[in-house]
Amino acid sequence: MEGIIGKRILRCSDGHLFISSESSRLLLSLHFGSRRLMKCPVDGRLRMMSNVESKDLPESEVLRLIAENGG
C-alpha cells in the first residue's frame, strides 16, 4: 500500500487511521507538501492527513484496516 497509485493508509491529525483511495486523495483534498487537508471518514471533520507506512504499524492493525475497507 505504499505506492503513489492505489490505496494508502492515512492518519488524520486526531489520530484516526483509515485506508484512502487514490481518487479521494487526488480529487477531494488540498495538498500541502506531503500532507493533505481532507475529510476524515471516521468523524467527518476536515483534518490534516499524513501517510502511514504499513511497516510502521502492527500487523494486526494493518489487517484490521484491510478488513474494515472490504478486503
N, C-alpha and C positions, 0 to 999 in steps of 0.2 A: 503493500500500500504506500510505499514511499516515493513512487514515481510522480512526475508532474501531471501526467494524464491519468484519469480514473479516480477512484475513491481514495480519500485520505482521512486519517484520524486527526481531529482538531480538538483543541481545548479553548474554551471561552475564558474571559477574564474572571468569571465567577468560579472556574474550576471544573465546569461540566465537560465531560468527554463525549464525543459522538463521531460518527463517520459521515463525511460530506461528499456529495457527488461533484464531479468536475463542473457540471453546468451551474450548480448553485454557487460554487466558488467564483466562477468567472462572470456570471450574469447577475447575481443577487448580492454582490458585495463591493465595497470600496477598498482598494488596495493601498496600504501604507508600508512600503518596503516588504518585509517578509510577513507582516501581519495584515489582517483584513478586518473591516467592520462589516458584520452581517448579523442576521437574526439568529439567536441561539434556539435550536429546536427543542431544547429541554424546558426553558422557561419563557420563550417567546420574546425576549428583550434584545435590543441591539447591544452587541458586545464586541470587543476586540477579540479576534481569534488568532491562534498560532498553531502551526503544525506540530504534531507529536509523532516521533518515530516509534514504530511498534516495538522495536528492540528495547526502548526505554520503559516499557510497561510490562507488568507481569503477564505471563501467557494467559492466565485466567481472565484478566481484564480485556485482552485482545479478543479472546473467544467470546466473551460476553457482548462486546460491541458488535462483533460479526453476527451473533445470534439475534441481537436486537434489530440489526439492519436487514434481516431477512436472508442471511446466509452469504 
